[in-house]
Amino acid sequence: MEIHGVRRTVLHALRLFGETVVVPSLLITVLLPLTNLFVALGAALGWCYLAVLVRWLRGHKMPGTMMLCVSMLSGKAALAMATGSAFVYLLQPALGSGVMALLFLGSALLGRPVTMRLARDFVHLPTHVLSRRPVRMMFIQVALLWGLGRLIDAGMSMAFLHWSVGAGLLSRGVLSPVLTVLTVAACVFWGWRAMRRAGVRFRFSPTAPATA
């Protein structure tokens, strides 16, 4: 299988990361000390909804990655606003990891792995490849890996936050990113190996294929 437009795919992934993670996080970080919890979270949600609205008005395909991130942020923000508690706000990432773990693990157990939908946001996967049982099993296994990683992250965050607020901040700021990087590496390694065992070979092309 030849993967075209590697550069475009990377830029697309970076754009999604900026829209759904970087900008909302910066808005919350900057506005929370200057205003209050409601304004900071409202600004972050407003940005995410605006990004979704612009894509919809332009008729662009709505990435599953964006919808997942926006849904997660909406759920966490709603709970934080309902309580107005700083402790609950710090608890949000742990709860978010728990919800994400349930989503990935549940989709894997149902045989409809969300990883397959997310992969389509970045790489065109032919139907004849996706229909192969070993390939579907690979997506299920990667969903289980990612769900397990998020479950560990949720448990770790809860344990550190129960110890103290400072420990909770350390967990979210240092340990969680390290765990995420390790989980991504494990998923990539497992997926690549499983695809090769299924007889799928990759060729990378920096540009899109020429059209007649």
HUPESUL-V646532 format. One line per field, one symbol per residue. ss: DSSP state (H for helix, E for strand, L for the rest). Layout:
ss: ???
This chain:
ss: LEELLHHHHHHHHHHHHHHHHHHHHHHHHHHHHHLLHHHHHHHHHHHHHHHHHHHHHLLLLLLHHHHHHHHHHHHHHHHHHHHLLHHHHHHHHHHHHHHHHHHHHHHHHLLLLHHHHHHLLLLLLLHHHHLLHHHHHHHHHHHHHHHHHHHHHHHHHHHHHHHLHHHHHHHHHHHHHHHHHHHHHHHHHHHHHHHHHLLLLLEELLLLLLLL
